[in-house]
């Protein structure tokens, strides 16, 4: 969890700062050489991420309140604070007298002129003086010192001395060692409150033995401090295996969804009552910045409305399924972000340290029922199915020689933690009330809820555990619980053999927990497993925390990530400046611990390395804090720079640590964008086209980068091959401009020298070396030639832009170069609707270290517009055109870059189908031609448009003749007939068979004179039809008949013609009959 000072939620001296100050009271460097101290340095810090200030001051009783004039403090005043650009806060160190209490406040200028200013109390540091001023208060704690000094006879003496400030008389000192407990009597001067005690060390404890020192007064214990007789050997806290570790950090919810049946539900969210009912698990392969409807319904801001409520379903089965992937990559140590039961996506809001989150296992409902029945008593703890799956994962990892450490969140819990839920319900009457740092309990006699508590940087979802009265450790019941859960996960079956348990712990927000607890806990876990690895989280200089807390190591932000960021990423310093900085910080750490530090360049609390290189930015950079942030994928050059950084991780002192997806090409801003779902090679990811604020951006391919994976695999092979890279001495024998040389040597002639060119131009770099015994064994860019020459006094190296080369006295390191597929090589064309088999002989394969014995395997991957089985591709039905098939090639050791193989599918005509006649059954007169058109028919054709691309074909048959598209039946065909016509798309056709009734010609053979007097139009008709009679005799009756002779309508016309609507008439043949004095005329009409 990120707890850097740069991320405080409000203007504050945080609990972290208060505890840091308390430690400085007890162990201030300026006081160690004295028998007692009168004043000590105390550092105040201030941060408000929501506002920008021109200046900040810390006025108080210790600097005459600024000084100020009518409330205003001038620039340059003694109380003015300095802005720390690295951590983003203001700070000021002042000398305060031990045992005194001081009032103070903060004062800030909102403009450069200092005319806009305000005073505020410290809202994070209680108590204050109350009305009317509400000045904040700070009390300086008693110092007590335990130096190990040499007496005049060169015999080591144990010296206890200090100055006591208190209201009751100091009465006795108790000293507990590993071997005995005794009360000590000492010289005490009540006039000046000094005391001291000394005796030979051998009479008290052996050198390196641990002791606990207690002072008592009439009111009980005042102070308890722990330490060693003499300086403890830091090497005793460093397991040997950690020097060989290559770490891989897994954020469980985003690594792999191995079991969709256990996916989170809306009810598992931190506060499901305020989430939209349309919430659903987010698609793993989607466009990251594209917002689902349920997110949009919560509001318009990507970061404020929804992204932290997303769940993707990552689980432990997903990790189990990918252990071989990690082993193949060369990983031998996994660090898990919290796997414990919690409601958030990150699980730092722990609800039960003794159980794995139910949604990480196969039976969420059953596991949750078990958890809800348990509390702090270990005898009641059962093993849930998720717990058991994690134990299975441990066994599988250990069988692959992969160590596993887990995240210990011991500074705070979540609000759903069983103890805190009881406190919420029962307040001061809760038996867990002392577990938490409670500011005030609720008064049931008032309408206001006064309940308040200290939490992690003000986040109320993370209530902090309480310290005991001495302030040197956590309260006893919390200690007991945390000790118990440590035993549970380190030796699950309790048989004394820790091989079935976790191999270590990463300790979250460790600086917020007193050193006394860490000393006790580190000694406790080493009593369970002497080879346990414990690593603390600390963004600042961690050397004192490691030493004072008895840790193995720290996540190496200060002595690794920050110097590399300045040199390799931001390029704000040259190689000599980088060398000076990294050694100055590294050498603060004790030598045994340096080799096991977690050398990381990114984590769940930082921007991803690839995006740092795109933006030349700091670790906390992101779009919601920087409107100019570039969310795109890194270019080829920026990826070369990433490879150069990775090479440095490989050859530098300490253990390289990678955040999941670094090796597969993932990029992203700081939280939450650094926690995207892993881009696995067997999944196809949508193009990344969205922007969190709707800005334009390039369309980026987020799919697995197999060539980058191969590169990291080669680096891990390099480190595993050379012992000197893991355990040798480190130096930088040459540094100039943007070039430098890192040397790892072991004093027996084994050496590995790595040359770096951190510039955009080709570089020829020379360095002194006494003999010609180095061979070129590796380079970062296999596509470019490197040059190496021995000059008689050293080596001259030519490197491409952002190139690195590794030279070694032992030239036996070999690595497999993955094969390549030429993506520009076209495959043979395929045919529409015919599955296509891709064979190896169709590919243009290159393999620099392959031979006739190399066996290649082609693997197809998910993509757009096709399915596949083995190496057989099936595009969608009726697909024609170019198809890009994603695939990679394996040579048995490594795989090629994922390429898009292009196949041109040629169109194949599909015959038309479903031909139908649209009219009623036909009744035609013999010897009268009837004309058909395409409009009389319909057909289905996936390749062509009907009727635009069609022709009507009517072949001649028995009883009728055909002219163009007209059919004429002879008298011999009278009666029922079948007529077949064909609807043709030019290549194929569909047949339509019609039933035709042929009527005698006499039905319509009338005197030619009367026929000429009748005009009917339009014919064929649609919409309406008109008839006109030109004869002199009057038409008395008009009758319309259908083709079957049934009467449709009949009427007596008023005129010699009229117009009728036929919109509602069924399509087909009709007969119009006119009758009158000497008139009998019939005309055939087609209604469309």
KOLDRENVEX-755957 format. One line per 3 residues: their letters; for each residue x, y, z of C-alpha. Coordinates in steps of 0.1 Angstrom, whole numbers, plus 5000, padded with zeros to 4 digits. Last residue first. Layout:
N
a) X Y Z  ...
END
This chain:
1088
xxx) 4504 4945 4410  4469 4942 4395  4469 4926 4360
xxx) 4439 4933 4339  4420 4911 4313  4392 4929 4293
xxx) 4357 4918 4287  4331 4935 4263  4294 4928 4259
xxx) 4274 4957 4245  4242 4955 4225  4223 4976 4250
xxx) 4246 4972 4281  4274 4952 4297  4311 4960 4305
xxx) 4333 4932 4320  4367 4939 4337  4386 4906 4344
xxx) 4413 4903 4371  4447 4887 4373  4469 4889 4404
xxx) 4479 4908 4436  4453 4911 4462  4431 4942 4460
xxx) 4437 4967 4488  4453 4994 4467  4429 4988 4438
xxx) 4413 5023 4439  4388 5028 4411  4387 5054 4382
xxx) 4355 5059 4360  4341 5056 4325  4312 5062 4303
xxx) 4293 5079 4331  4269 5071 4359  4281 5035 4361
xxx) 4259 5008 4374  4279 4986 4399  4295 4952 4403
xxx) 4324 4942 4426  4348 4913 4432  4327 4886 4414
xxx) 4342 4852 4414  4355 4840 4380  4386 4822 4394
xxx) 4409 4850 4380  4389 4876 4399  4359 4893 4384
xxx) 4350 4930 4382  4315 4939 4368  4303 4971 4352
xxx) 4266 4975 4342  4246 4998 4320  4272 5010 4295
xxx) 4254 5033 4271  4257 5030 4233  4277 5056 4214
xxx) 4311 5038 4221  4342 5054 4236  4341 5036 4269
xxx) 4369 5046 4295  4384 5025 4322  4408 5037 4350
xxx) 4429 5018 4375  4442 5028 4409  4472 5020 4433
xxx) 4488 4995 4411  4480 4987 4375  4493 4964 4348
xxx) 4476 4978 4328  4473 5016 4334  4448 5020 4319
xxx) 4418 5004 4303  4404 5017 4270  4373 5001 4255
xxx) 4361 5012 4219  4387 4990 4202  4374 4959 4219
xxx) 4339 4968 4207  4352 4970 4170  4371 4937 4174
xxx) 4341 4917 4182  4350 4896 4213  4374 4868 4220
xxx) 4378 4869 4258  4363 4837 4270  4366 4821 4236
xxx) 4404 4816 4241  4397 4787 4264  4414 4791 4299
xxx) 4448 4778 4309  4452 4773 4346  4488 4778 4357
xxx) 4506 4764 4388  4541 4779 4392  4575 4763 4397
xxx) 4604 4786 4408  4640 4775 4402  4670 4791 4418
xxx) 4700 4802 4398  4737 4801 4396  4764 4821 4379
xxx) 4747 4853 4366  4725 4858 4396  4697 4837 4380
xxx) 4660 4834 4389  4646 4804 4369  4611 4798 4357
xxx) 4591 4765 4358  4554 4764 4345  4531 4736 4356
xxx) 4497 4731 4339  4460 4727 4348  4434 4730 4319
xxx) 4438 4741 4283  4472 4733 4270  4460 4721 4235
xxx) 4446 4756 4229  4482 4770 4229  4499 4788 4258
xxx) 4519 4820 4254  4547 4830 4278  4564 4864 4278
xxx) 4599 4870 4293  4618 4872 4260  4595 4852 4237
xxx) 4585 4818 4252  4561 4792 4237  4537 4770 4255
xxx) 4523 4734 4254  4555 4716 4262  4583 4737 4274
xxx) 4604 4768 4265  4629 4780 4291  4620 4810 4312
xxx) 4651 4829 4326  4647 4860 4347  4678 4880 4354
xxx) 4693 4891 4387  4718 4916 4402  4692 4943 4409
xxx) 4664 4919 4419  4677 4909 4444  4712 4920 4456
xxx) 4740 4895 4454  4764 4874 4475  4741 4863 4503
xxx) 4712 4856 4479  4676 4851 4489  4648 4852 4462
xxx) 4616 4870 4453  4592 4869 4423  4567 4890 4404
xxx) 4591 4919 4405  4615 4899 4384  4591 4903 4355
xxx) 4565 4880 4337  4547 4888 4304  4516 4869 4294
xxx) 4509 4862 4257  4473 4853 4247  4469 4822 4225
xxx) 4452 4804 4255  4439 4825 4282  4458 4825 4315
xxx) 4446 4816 4350  4474 4820 4375  4475 4811 4412
xxx) 4479 4844 4432  4512 4864 4429  4545 4865 4448
xxx) 4562 4836 4431  4591 4823 4454  4628 4815 4451
xxx) 4642 4805 4485  4678 4802 4474  4704 4820 4453
xxx) 4735 4800 4446  4766 4811 4466  4794 4825 4445
xxx) 4829 4820 4460  4848 4850 4472  4886 4847 4475
xxx) 4900 4846 4511  4933 4864 4513  4953 4852 4542
xxx) 4976 4875 4562  4995 4861 4592  4995 4886 4621
xxx) 5026 4880 4642  5031 4872 4679  5069 4875 4684
xxx) 5085 4841 4683  5084 4815 4710  5111 4800 4731
xxx) 5125 4766 4739  5109 4741 4716  5113 4762 4685
xxx) 5079 4779 4690  5061 4799 4664  5034 4825 4671
xxx) 5000 4833 4657  4974 4860 4652  4954 4855 4619
xxx) 4948 4886 4598  4921 4880 4572  4920 4897 4538
xxx) 4889 4895 4517  4859 4872 4516  4836 4861 4545
xxx) 4804 4843 4535  4803 4825 4568  4828 4838 4594
xxx) 4864 4828 4590  4876 4792 4599  4912 4787 4606
xxx) 4929 4753 4610  4961 4753 4630  4947 4736 4660
xxx) 4911 4745 4660  4904 4781 4650  4877 4808 4650
xxx) 4878 4839 4628  4867 4875 4624  4890 4892 4650
xxx) 4917 4873 4670  4923 4845 4694  4957 4828 4690
xxx) 4972 4802 4667  5002 4781 4677  5028 4769 4652
xxx) 5053 4743 4664  5088 4740 4652  5112 4711 4656
xxx) 5148 4720 4653  5169 4691 4641  5177 4707 4607
xxx) 5191 4737 4625  5180 4767 4646  5204 4793 4661
xxx) 5196 4822 4638  5160 4812 4633  5141 4827 4603
xxx) 5108 4813 4591  5089 4824 4560  5057 4803 4565
xxx) 5038 4781 4540  5060 4751 4548  5048 4753 4584
xxx) 5012 4746 4575  4981 4769 4579  4949 4749 4573
xxx) 4921 4770 4559  4884 4762 4564  4863 4767 4532
xxx) 4835 4793 4535  4852 4817 4510  4883 4802 4494
xxx) 4919 4806 4506  4948 4823 4490  4983 4811 4496
xxx) 5002 4828 4525  5018 4862 4520  5052 4869 4535
xxx) 5051 4903 4551  5047 4889 4586  5081 4872 4583
xxx) 5080 4847 4612  5108 4848 4637  5125 4821 4658
xxx) 5135 4828 4694  5172 4832 4702  5182 4806 4727
xxx) 5206 4816 4753  5242 4807 4760  5264 4816 4789
xxx) 5297 4797 4786  5319 4828 4781  5332 4830 4816
xxx) 5354 4861 4819  5322 4880 4811  5311 4910 4790
xxx) 5275 4922 4788  5263 4948 4763  5237 4975 4766
xxx) 5221 4997 4740  5201 5029 4743  5214 5041 4710
xxx) 5238 5016 4695  5269 5004 4713  5306 5005 4702
xxx) 5330 4992 4729  5367 4998 4734  5383 4977 4760
xxx) 5413 4981 4782  5450 4987 4783  5461 4967 4752
xxx) 5433 4981 4731  5409 4951 4733  5380 4955 4708
xxx) 5342 4950 4711  5317 4961 4684  5279 4956 4686
xxx) 5257 4947 4656  5221 4957 4658  5190 4934 4657
xxx) 5198 4916 4689  5193 4947 4709  5200 4942 4746
xxx) 5234 4925 4742  5248 4893 4757  5280 4872 4760
xxx) 5308 4894 4747  5340 4879 4760  5363 4893 4786
xxx) 5398 4879 4790  5420 4906 4774  5439 4919 4804
xxx) 5442 4948 4827  5409 4966 4821  5405 5004 4815
xxx) 5373 5016 4799  5363 5028 4764  5330 5038 4750
xxx) 5319 5043 4714  5284 5055 4715  5256 5055 4689
xxx) 5231 5082 4696  5199 5085 4717  5219 5082 4750
xxx) 5219 5058 4779  5247 5036 4765  5255 5010 4791
xxx) 5284 4986 4795  5281 4955 4817  5312 4938 4831
xxx) 5310 4903 4846  5339 4890 4865  5353 4857 4879
xxx) 5390 4861 4888  5388 4849 4924  5379 4882 4940
xxx) 5342 4879 4934  5336 4905 4907  5305 4924 4894
xxx) 5314 4955 4873  5290 4981 4861  5303 5003 4832
xxx) 5289 5037 4823  5278 5059 4794  5256 5090 4794
xxx) 5284 5114 4799  5312 5095 4816  5312 5066 4841
xxx) 5339 5040 4846  5348 5015 4873  5312 5013 4886
xxx) 5314 4987 4914  5296 4957 4927  5311 4928 4948
xxx) 5297 4894 4939  5267 4874 4952  5240 4875 4926
xxx) 5258 4887 4895  5289 4867 4906  5268 4835 4906
xxx) 5265 4839 4868  5239 4816 4851  5209 4826 4871
xxx) 5215 4863 4862  5219 4855 4825  5188 4832 4825
xxx) 5168 4860 4841  5180 4884 4814  5171 4858 4787
xxx) 5136 4854 4801  5132 4892 4802  5141 4894 4765
xxx) 5118 4865 4755  5089 4882 4772  5097 4914 4752
xxx) 5096 4893 4720  5063 4878 4731  5046 4911 4735
xxx) 5010 4901 4746  4982 4922 4732  4976 4958 4741
xxx) 4976 4972 4705  4972 5009 4707  4948 5032 4688
xxx) 4964 5066 4691  4948 5093 4714  4922 5120 4712
xxx) 4908 5133 4744  4877 5120 4760  4889 5125 4796
xxx) 4898 5090 4805  4909 5083 4769  4895 5055 4747
xxx) 4913 5038 4718  4930 5007 4733  4924 4981 4707
xxx) 4905 4951 4721  4925 4924 4737  4928 4889 4724
xxx) 4936 4862 4750  4960 4833 4746  4990 4856 4750
xxx) 4979 4870 4784  4975 4908 4788  4972 4910 4826
xxx) 4942 4930 4837  4950 4966 4846  4965 4976 4879
xxx) 4988 5004 4868  4958 5025 4857  4944 5026 4892
xxx) 4969 5036 4905  4997 5053 4886  4998 5055 4848
xxx) 4998 5025 4825  5019 5001 4804  5019 4963 4799
xxx) 5044 4948 4774  5044 4912 4784  5075 4913 4806
xxx) 5062 4941 4828  5029 4922 4830  5031 4915 4867
xxx) 5055 4938 4885  5091 4928 4883  5117 4925 4911
xxx) 5154 4923 4906  5173 4911 4937  5202 4932 4950
xxx) 5235 4944 4936  5231 4954 4900  5234 4931 4870
xxx) 5198 4922 4863  5182 4955 4874  5207 4972 4850
xxx) 5195 4950 4822  5159 4959 4830  5167 4996 4827
xxx) 5183 4990 4792  5153 4969 4782  5130 4998 4791
xxx) 5151 5021 4770  5147 4997 4740  5109 4999 4748
xxx) 5111 5036 4745  5128 5033 4711  5101 5009 4699
xxx) 5074 5033 4710  5056 5031 4744  5018 5026 4744
xxx) 4997 5058 4748  4983 5074 4780  5002 5107 4776
xxx) 4997 5129 4807  4990 5165 4798  4961 5169 4822
xxx) 4984 5158 4851  4968 5147 4884  4939 5128 4869
xxx) 4960 5117 4840  4987 5100 4861  5021 5105 4877
xxx) 5029 5089 4910  5063 5073 4900  5077 5105 4885
xxx) 5078 5114 4848  5096 5111 4816  5061 5107 4800
xxx) 5067 5077 4777  5095 5064 4798  5074 5065 4830
xxx) 5047 5048 4810  5069 5018 4803  5080 5016 4839
xxx) 5044 5015 4852  5033 5044 4874  5036 5035 4911
xxx) 5018 5020 4940  5011 4986 4925  5048 4984 4917
xxx) 5074 4997 4894  5112 4999 4890  5120 4973 4917
xxx) 5153 4962 4933  5140 4942 4962  5170 4943 4986
xxx) 5186 4909 4991  5222 4919 4982  5221 4951 5002
xxx) 5210 4934 5035  5243 4917 5043  5262 4950 5037
xxx) 5242 4973 5060  5223 4999 5041  5237 5034 5041
xxx) 5261 5023 5013  5232 5021 4989  5223 5058 4993
xxx) 5258 5072 4986  5264 5045 4960  5233 5054 4940
xxx) 5240 5091 4941  5277 5092 4932  5271 5068 4903
xxx) 5241 5088 4890  5262 5120 4891  5290 5103 4872
xxx) 5265 5089 4846  5248 5122 4839  5217 5136 4857
xxx) 5182 5147 4847  5179 5119 4822  5142 5115 4832
xxx) 5142 5078 4826  5177 5063 4828  5194 5088 4851
xxx) 5168 5103 4875  5146 5072 4874  5175 5050 4881
xxx) 5184 5070 4912  5147 5069 4924  5142 5031 4917
xxx) 5174 5019 4934  5185 5033 4968  5153 5051 4977
xxx) 5127 5027 4962  5143 4995 4972  5114 4974 4987
xxx) 5131 4967 5019  5154 4940 5033  5159 4913 5058
xxx) 5142 4931 5087  5155 4934 5123  5133 4965 5130
xxx) 5161 4988 5139  5184 4978 5110  5158 4976 5083
xxx) 5141 5007 5095  5174 5025 5097  5184 5017 5061
xxx) 5149 5025 5047  5157 5059 5032  5122 5070 5020
xxx) 5097 5050 5000  5093 5023 5026  5077 4989 5024
xxx) 5094 4963 5045  5109 4929 5036  5109 4898 5057
xxx) 5126 4866 5044  5122 4835 5065  5152 4811 5066
xxx) 5151 4806 5104  5115 4794 5101  5093 4793 5132
xxx) 5119 4810 5155  5125 4834 5127  5089 4844 5128
xxx) 5092 4853 5165  5125 4873 5161  5109 4893 5133
xxx) 5078 4898 5154  5096 4910 5185  5118 4934 5166
xxx) 5089 4946 5145  5068 4953 5175  5095 4973 5192
xxx) 5101 4992 5160  5067 5008 5162  5043 5004 5133
xxx) 5038 5033 5109  5072 5026 5093  5059 4992 5082
xxx) 5033 5006 5059  5029 4971 5044  5052 4943 5055
xxx) 5063 4919 5028  5065 4885 5044  5084 4853 5040
xxx) 5086 4817 5028  5050 4808 5031  5041 4775 5046
xxx) 5045 4738 5037  5083 4738 5043  5077 4753 5078
xxx) 5083 4719 5096  5073 4723 5132  5042 4701 5128
xxx) 5017 4730 5130  4999 4719 5098  5000 4754 5083
xxx) 5036 4763 5094  5043 4798 5080  5006 4807 5073
xxx) 4992 4798 5107  5023 4810 5126  5020 4845 5112
xxx) 4983 4844 5120  4991 4837 5156  5017 4864 5159
xxx) 4993 4889 5144  4966 4879 5169  4990 4880 5199
xxx) 5003 4914 5189  4968 4927 5185  4959 4914 5220
xxx) 4991 4930 5235  4988 4965 5222  5013 4974 5194
xxx) 5049 4982 5202  5071 5011 5215  5044 5036 5223
xxx) 5049 5028 5260  5011 5027 5266  5005 5002 5239
xxx) 5001 5011 5203  4966 5009 5187  4956 4994 5154
xxx) 4947 5018 5127  4912 5020 5110  4914 5016 5072
xxx) 4880 5024 5056  4882 5058 5073  4911 5068 5050
xxx) 4928 5096 5071  4963 5086 5063  4957 5051 5076
xxx) 4931 5057 5103  4928 5073 5137  4894 5070 5153
xxx) 4862 5089 5158  4828 5080 5173  4810 5113 5182
xxx) 4777 5103 5165  4754 5133 5171  4720 5128 5186
xxx) 4734 5127 5221  4728 5104 5250  4744 5074 5232
xxx) 4778 5092 5234  4799 5077 5206  4835 5068 5215
xxx) 4863 5093 5209  4899 5092 5195  4902 5054 5192
xxx) 4935 5039 5181  4922 5004 5178  4926 4971 5197
xxx) 4917 4986 5230  4880 4986 5222  4880 4949 5213
xxx) 4860 4937 5243  4835 4963 5232  4819 4983 5259
xxx) 4835 5015 5247  4817 5012 5213  4794 4981 5212
xxx) 4784 4980 5176  4813 4998 5159  4837 4982 5183
xxx) 4823 4948 5173  4827 4956 5137  4863 4967 5144
xxx) 4872 4933 5160  4856 4912 5132  4874 4932 5104
xxx) 4847 4947 5081  4860 4982 5087  4894 4971 5073
xxx) 4925 4965 5093  4955 4986 5102  4992 4987 5108
xxx) 4997 4949 5104  4991 4944 5067  5014 4915 5060
xxx) 5016 4909 5022  5027 4874 5013  5060 4857 5003
xxx) 5063 4827 4980  5095 4808 4969  5096 4791 4936
xxx) 5116 4759 4933  5091 4743 4910  5078 4719 4937
xxx) 5077 4750 4960  5052 4766 4937  5030 4736 4935
xxx) 5031 4732 4973  5023 4769 4979  4995 4768 4953
xxx) 4980 4738 4972  4982 4759 5004  4964 4787 4986
xxx) 4937 4763 4975  4933 4751 5011  4927 4787 5023
xxx) 4902 4793 4995  4884 4761 5005  4883 4773 5041
xxx) 4906 4760 5068  4890 4763 5102  4899 4788 5129
xxx) 4883 4782 5163  4915 4773 5181  4931 4804 5167
xxx) 4909 4826 5190  4905 4860 5173  4871 4857 5158
xxx) 4852 4830 5139  4816 4823 5128  4816 4848 5100
xxx) 4846 4832 5084  4829 4798 5080  4799 4813 5063
xxx) 4822 4833 5040  4839 4801 5029  4807 4784 5020
xxx) 4795 4814 4999  4829 4819 4981  4834 4783 4972
xxx) 4862 4778 4946  4888 4803 4960  4899 4839 4953
xxx) 4864 4851 4959  4866 4837 4995  4895 4860 5003
xxx) 4921 4840 5021  4917 4836 5058  4937 4843 5090
xxx) 4942 4880 5082  4904 4885 5084  4886 4917 5072
xxx) 4917 4932 5057  4912 4966 5040  4945 4961 5022
xxx) 4925 4938 4999  4934 4956 4967  4900 4953 4950
xxx) 4883 4963 4982  4861 4940 5003  4887 4921 5022
xxx) 4896 4885 5030  4933 4881 5026  4952 4877 4994
xxx) 4972 4909 4999  4997 4917 4972  5016 4885 4965
xxx) 5054 4884 4962  5066 4855 4941  5102 4841 4940
xxx) 5120 4818 4915  5111 4835 4882  5130 4823 4852
xxx) 5103 4831 4826  5097 4793 4822  5090 4791 4859
xxx) 5065 4820 4857  5047 4804 4828  5047 4770 4846
xxx) 5031 4787 4875  5003 4800 4852  4974 4777 4861
xxx) 4981 4780 4898  4979 4818 4895  4946 4817 4878
xxx) 4933 4792 4903  4943 4818 4929  4919 4844 4916
xxx) 4914 4873 4891  4877 4880 4887  4877 4914 4868
xxx) 4862 4937 4895  4855 4973 4889  4844 4994 4919
xxx) 4877 5015 4918  4869 5024 4882  4833 5035 4889
xxx) 4829 5072 4893  4858 5093 4906  4885 5081 4882
xxx) 4865 5080 4850  4845 5111 4858  4810 5114 4843
xxx) 4789 5100 4871  4774 5068 4886  4753 5060 4855
xxx) 4785 5060 4834  4800 5033 4855  4769 5011 4852
xxx) 4769 5017 4814  4805 5004 4812  4833 5029 4807
xxx) 4860 5026 4780  4893 5036 4796  4907 5000 4798
xxx) 4895 4989 4763  4883 4954 4771  4901 4920 4774
xxx) 4891 4912 4810  4855 4923 4806  4843 4939 4838
xxx) 4822 4920 4863  4787 4935 4865  4770 4964 4881
xxx) 4734 4971 4868  4721 4974 4903  4741 5006 4907
xxx) 4764 5008 4937  4754 5027 4968  4742 4997 4988
xxx) 4772 4976 4976  4796 4994 4999  4830 4978 4997
xxx) 4819 4954 4970  4810 4917 4978  4773 4922 4973
xxx) 4778 4933 4936  4793 4899 4929  4829 4888 4927
xxx) 4838 4859 4903  4839 4824 4919  4824 4806 4889
xxx) 4848 4824 4865  4877 4801 4877  4912 4809 4864
xxx) 4908 4846 4861  4944 4857 4858  4966 4885 4872
xxx) 4942 4914 4880  4925 4904 4913  4957 4887 4925
xxx) 4982 4916 4922  5013 4895 4916  5048 4907 4921
xxx) 5076 4887 4905  5110 4885 4923  5142 4870 4910
xxx) 5158 4856 4941  5194 4843 4943  5205 4865 4972
xxx) 5172 4856 4990  5182 4819 4992  5207 4827 5020
xxx) 5182 4840 5044  5190 4875 5058  5181 4883 5094
xxx) 5213 4868 5109  5233 4889 5085  5222 4920 5103
xxx) 5246 4910 5132  5231 4927 5163  5252 4956 5176
xxx) 5263 4951 5211  5241 4936 5237  5210 4937 5216
xxx) 5179 4959 5217  5146 4965 5233  5130 4994 5250
xxx) 5102 4995 5276  5091 5028 5292  5070 5039 5321
xxx) 5059 5007 5338  5038 5013 5369  5024 5042 5388
xxx) 5050 5042 5415  5077 5041 5389  5091 5014 5366
xxx) 5117 5013 5339  5119 4983 5315  5149 4972 5294
xxx) 5145 4942 5270  5176 4923 5258  5187 4904 5228
xxx) 5221 4886 5227  5245 4898 5201  5274 4900 5226
xxx) 5266 4878 5256  5244 4891 5283  5245 4906 5318
xxx) 5278 4897 5336  5296 4894 5302  5286 4930 5295
xxx) 5306 4943 5324  5285 4967 5346  5271 5002 5342
xxx) 5242 5022 5355  5232 5058 5350  5207 5083 5362
xxx) 5200 5120 5357  5170 5138 5372  5189 5170 5379
xxx) 5183 5171 5416  5169 5135 5418  5204 5121 5410
xxx) 5200 5083 5405  5228 5058 5407  5215 5024 5398
xxx) 5199 4992 5410  5191 4966 5384  5164 4940 5386
xxx) 5171 4907 5369  5157 4885 5341  5178 4858 5325
xxx) 5190 4839 5294  5175 4858 5264  5178 4890 5283
xxx) 5154 4909 5305  5165 4940 5324  5143 4956 5350
xxx) 5150 4991 5362  5136 5004 5395  5122 5034 5413
xxx) 5117 5065 5392  5097 5089 5414  5065 5101 5400
xxx) 5058 5133 5380  5082 5126 5352  5113 5136 5333
xxx) 5142 5111 5335  5175 5118 5320  5196 5090 5306
xxx) 5221 5063 5312  5225 5026 5309  5260 5013 5301
xxx) 5269 4977 5295  5306 4975 5297  5331 4960 5272
xxx) 5365 4953 5287  5392 4975 5272  5405 4981 5308
xxx) 5393 5018 5306  5358 5007 5297  5345 5001 5262
xxx) 5310 5013 5255  5277 4996 5244  5252 5024 5241
xxx) 5217 5019 5256  5201 5053 5258  5169 5066 5273
xxx) 5151 5097 5258  5119 5110 5275  5092 5120 5250
xxx) 5088 5156 5236  5051 5167 5237  5034 5183 5207
xxx) 5003 5204 5210  4981 5221 5184  4966 5255 5190
xxx) 4928 5256 5191  4929 5294 5196  4896 5301 5214
xxx) 4889 5274 5223  4908 5241 5226  4944 5237 5235
xxx) 4950 5209 5211  4953 5171 5215  4957 5156 5190
xxx) 4977 5157 5158  4959 5151 5125  4939 5183 5123
xxx) 4971 5204 5128  4956 5238 5135  4953 5263 5107
xxx) 4964 5299 5100  4957 5317 5067  4975 5340 5043
xxx) 4967 5361 5012  4990 5391 5012  5022 5369 5010
xxx) 5033 5385 4978  5038 5351 4962  5002 5340 4968
xxx) 4984 5315 4990  5007 5320 5019  5006 5295 5047
xxx) 5006 5292 5085  5006 5260 5105  5001 5258 5143
xxx) 5021 5253 5174  5020 5248 5212  5049 5230 5229
xxx) 5052 5204 5256  5085 5198 5274  5102 5165 5285
xxx) 5131 5168 5261  5137 5203 5248  5129 5209 5211
xxx) 5153 5217 5182  5134 5224 5150  5134 5206 5116
xxx) 5110 5220 5089  5092 5202 5061  5069 5209 5032
xxx) 5056 5179 5011  5059 5166 4976  5081 5135 4982
xxx) 5110 5143 4959  5103 5181 4957  5107 5186 4995
xxx) 5095 5221 5001  5113 5239 5029  5094 5254 5059
xxx) 5094 5290 5071  5095 5293 5109  5127 5314 5109
xxx) 5110 5340 5087  5122 5342 5051  5089 5354 5038
xxx) 5070 5374 5063  5045 5360 5088  5011 5378 5091
xxx) 4990 5376 5122  4993 5412 5132  5030 5409 5128
xxx) 5044 5374 5131  5075 5356 5144  5068 5329 5135
xxx) 5051 5322 5168  5081 5332 5189  5101 5303 5174
xxx) 5097 5274 5200  5062 5286 5211  5050 5280 5176
xxx) 5050 5289 5140  5053 5262 5113  5054 5280 5080
xxx) 5043 5273 5044  5050 5292 5013  5035 5298 4978
xxx) 5009 5271 4984  4990 5249 4960  4958 5231 4970
xxx) 4943 5196 4969  4974 5176 4976  4977 5192 5011
xxx) 5010 5184 5028  5029 5194 5059  5059 5180 5078
xxx) 5074 5188 5111  5108 5173 5120  5120 5172 5157
xxx) 5157 5175 5165  5166 5168 5202  5173 5189 5232
xxx) 5187 5182 5267  5201 5148 5261  5217 5123 5284
xxx) 5249 5103 5286  5260 5118 5253  5273 5100 5222
xxx) 5239 5088 5210  5224 5123 5212  5228 5137 5178
xxx) 5216 5105 5162  5182 5108 5179  5171 5074 5191
xxx) 5143 5080 5215  5131 5115 5205  5138 5105 5168
xxx) 5115 5075 5173  5088 5097 5186  5092 5120 5155
xxx) 5088 5090 5133  5057 5080 5152  5043 5115 5148
xxx) 5052 5115 5111  5035 5082 5104  5005 5094 5124
xxx) 5004 5122 5099  5015 5157 5105  4987 5171 5084
xxx) 4971 5191 5057  4949 5165 5041  4949 5132 5022
xxx) 4986 5124 5026  5000 5110 4993  5035 5126 4992
xxx) 5043 5113 5026  5045 5079 5011  5019 5054 5023
xx) 5012 5035 4992  5000 5000 5000
END
